[in-house]
Amino acid sequence: HGRCFSMWLAGGGIRPGQTFGETDDHSFNVARDPVHVHDLNATLLHCLGLDHTRLTFRFQGRDYRLTDVHGEVVTGLLA
């Protein structure tokens, strides 16, 4: 689904027993606390002890990284 996804995470610095975000009644649109996949990747890399902004490579004059330029660590997911 392009707008919403669910994921089960355990350990590694993730706060246990939480639900983060919410969809509408039809589970089609995000209703509260959206997390982009770039933010999720930045958060997981942070839990691994890696600075996502340093994982950058240059190709054809542009800097690329897994979290693009918009990825931010979602502190609400962290323990």
C-alpha positions in Angstrom: 0.0 0.0 0.0 1.5 3.3 -1.0 0.2 5.5 1.9 0.2 3.3 5.0 2.2 0.4 6.3 2.6 -1.6 9.5 5.7 -3.0 11.0 6.6 -5.0 14.1 9.9 -4.0 15.7 11.6 -5.4 18.8 14.7 -4.5 20.8 17.6 -2.5 19.5 16.6 0.7 21.1 12.9 0.7 20.1 10.5 1.5 22.8 8.4 -1.7 23.6 4.7 -2.0 23.6 3.7 1.0 21.6 1.5 1.9 18.6 2.8 4.8 16.6 0.6 6.5 14.0 -2.9 5.9 13.0 -5.0 5.5 9.8 -8.5 6.5 9.0 -11.5 4.2 9.4 -10.8 2.6 6.0 -7.1 2.1 6.7 -6.4 4.1 3.5 -4.9 7.4 4.6 -2.7 8.5 7.5 -4.8 10.2 10.2 -2.1 10.8 12.9 1.7 10.8 13.2 2.9 9.9 9.7 6.3 8.4 9.3 7.9 8.4 5.9 10.1 5.4 4.9 13.1 7.8 4.8 12.4 8.6 8.5 12.0 5.0 9.3 15.4 4.2 7.7 17.1 7.1 9.5 15.6 5.8 12.8 16.8 2.2 12.2 20.3 3.4 11.2 20.4 5.5 14.4 19.6 2.3 16.4 22.5 0.6 14.7 24.8 3.4 15.8 25.1 4.9 12.2 24.7 8.5 11.2 22.4 8.4 8.2 23.7 11.7 6.9 27.2 10.3 6.5 26.1 7.4 4.3 26.2 9.5 1.2 27.6 8.8 -2.3 27.9 11.2 -5.2 26.6 10.2 -8.6 26.4 12.5 -11.6 26.9 15.6 -9.5 24.2 14.7 -6.9 24.5 13.4 -3.4 22.4 10.3 -2.7 21.7 8.5 0.5 19.3 5.8 1.8 17.3 8.4 3.7 17.4 11.0 0.9 17.7 14.6 2.1 14.4 14.5 4.1 15.0 11.6 6.5 15.0 12.4 10.2 15.2 10.2 13.2 11.7 9.6 14.8 12.5 10.1 18.5 9.0 9.0 19.5 9.9 5.4 18.4 13.1 5.3 20.6 13.3 3.8 24.1 
